[in-house]
Amino acid sequence: MLKLKKRNELPEGYDYYKEVQKKVKKISKEIFKNNNNEILEQKLYNLVINLCNQVIYDYKYVFTKDDLFFIVDYNINIHFVLEYFKEDIIKMRLSLKKSC
């Protein structure tokens, strides 16, 4: 299990959105291969944030038609994406639970 430094704090220097952005940049090269561009990377980032935040903040995210076409067109494995960001989801979720 992840250990947080203080009761309500994330590990020092941890910025959820920056970490997700770094990881998206890394996996986007694998997912988009020859189509490596900022627009696709940003769409992937938005998708990841929407998926992760629904777990972190306990709300329902409804895929848009655009999301579904994006996932199908680029053969994005949603299970892989969620597994890849699992540690970030856990850190944020624990932080929020402990701050309540």
N, C-alpha and C positions, 0 to 999 in steps of 0.2 A: 504494500500500500504506500502511496505517496505521503511524505511527511512535509507538513507546512511549518515554516519557522515559528510563527506566532499563531495564536488562536484564530484570528480573522484575516491573516495576511497570506498572500501568495508568496512563493519563494522570491527572494530578493532579485530584482532585475527582470522579473518575468512580466512580459506584456502580452496578454492573450492575443490581441488582434495582430500585433507584429509577428508573433510566433506562427500564427495561422498563415499570415501572408508569406512568411519565409518558406513554410512547408508547401503552400500552394505553388509558389514559384518553382520549387524543386520537383513536385509531382507533375506540374503542367508540362514540363519538358518531356516527361515520359508519356503522358496522355496525348499531347498534341503533336509530338514529334516534329514533322515538317511545317506545321502551322503555328509555330511558336510565336505568338504575338500577344500584346498587352490586352487586347479586347477579350480574347478567349481566356486569358489568365484572370482577368477581372470577373468574368462571368463565373468561372470556377470558384473564385474567392467568395463571391456573393452566395453561390449555392452552398458552399461549405459552411459559411457563417450562418446561413438560414437553417441548415440541418443541425449543426452543433448547438446553436442557441436554443433550438426547441427543446433539447435535452437539458441544457444548463438552466434555462429560465422557465422550463415547464409550460410551454405553450405549443400549439399545433401549427406546423407549417404545412401549407397546402401547395403542392407542386403546381406551377403554372404550365400552360401548354408550351411556352418557351423553354422552361426547365426540362420538360420531357423530351422535346426535340433535341435540345443540347446534349442531354444524357445519351440518347440513342445515336445521334449523329457522330459523337466522339467516343462511343462505347465506354462510357464512364461507369465503373463498377462502384456503386454506392456503398456496398459493404466494405470494400477496400478503403474508400474515403473515410468512412466512419471509424474504421479500425486505425487508420493512420493518424487520426486526430483524437483518438480515445484518451490519451494522456492529458491533452489540453482540456478536454471535456471534464475529466475527473478533477483536475486541479481547480477549475472554475466552479464546478458544482460543490466541491468540498468547502471552498472559500465562502460561497454564498450561504451554505447551510450553517456554517459556524458563525457567520456574522448576524444571523437572525436570533 
